[in-house]
Amino acid sequence: MTIAVLFEELEQQKVPSGGPGAVERRIPTQSPCDLFVRVHKPANTRALRVRFSSGAAPQARQLPEFRGLELTHQSVVEDGTPYETVALHAANPAFTSVFTSLAEDVVRYVDQFTDERQAAAAFFGRLLQWQRLLERQGAEGLSAEEQRGLYGELWFLREHVIPALPLPQAVASWTGPDWTAKDFQFTGGAVEVKTTTARQHQHLQITSEKQLDDTGLSALFLCHVSIEAAQGTGETLPEAVRSLRAIAVADALAAQVLEDRLLTGGYLDIHETSYAGVGYLHRNVSLYRVRDTFPRIIERDLRAGVGDVRYSISAAECKHYSVSAADLRAFLHGGT
């Protein structure tokens, strides 16, 4: 039974007194801590409550602040045993769907741990990850530009990285959602992926002086994915996600890392229907080796005190540095 179903069943129940209050059900898990879904009446506000032994949750008083959600902490004694209990609920009705996804993800994540201290640390760590996500995008989902960017990275992972590397290593190389300077990082090298929809005079937006800086790297590649967004045709973002999940299911670690990266990147399944109407048709994919006089601004070019540089480069000016898919594959297999 899913968390969403548990919430729906509780919403149909009434408080025994018939007045305001809450109904609650323990979630059946293997976790050493106790997890409960709760619905506050009469507004049917959804909540998740987690109970730890007092000695297992030293971070319980250091609670993150959430946009649209409220987090509370209590020290309680039940049957003579002291506990720390943390409750999170959707203060804003607009966050109800997101909250349900959060609850399902947190419960699934915490359920991996058999030690209560580790489970408590995992709980608070996962909440911090959700806090960063909600601060960045709220409950609305990814913008059109963010959807295209994520699609390009997923396409590159599926078409170039996974065929060349062991599955766990391939998925772990995708670091873009963690806001690293490059989207993919490998031993000694990296790849940056740029996805555009402009038809002519394409310019690639570079977001920092570190993004195309190959200092300390044996090789840095730039992949330019040129696509056309179309209604009712092409591959959609949800289809790309499903295809990668189908591949990653072959390895439990790879599957978990993929889900973590998707979450960090802002992809939630509750937004799938809003993403499914737009498909992407590939016009061209170009690969470049970033080195020497490649058009770019890097850290050593800047005067003291200058940073956070954003600029654009003409895709046409990158053609002198073109490489083949075989060149990229040789690098991924350990070449330079």
Secondary structure, 3 states (H helix, E strand, C coil): CCHHHHHHHHHHCCCCCCCCEEEEEECCCCCCCEEEEEEEECCCEEEEEEEEEHHHCCCCCCCCCCCCEEEEEEEEEECCEEEEEEEEEECCHHHHHHHHHHHHHHHHHHCCCCCHHHHHHHHHHHHHHHHHHHHHHCCCCCCHHHHHHHHHHHHHHHHHHCCCCCHHHHHHCECHHHCCCCCEEECCEEEEEEEECCCCCCEEEECCCCCCCCCCCCEEEEEEEEEEEEECCCEEHHHHHHHHHHHHCCCHHHHHHHHHHHHHCCCCHHHHHHHCCEEEEEEEEEEEECCCCCCCCCHHHCCCCCCCCCEEEEHHHHHHHECCHHHHHHHHCCCC
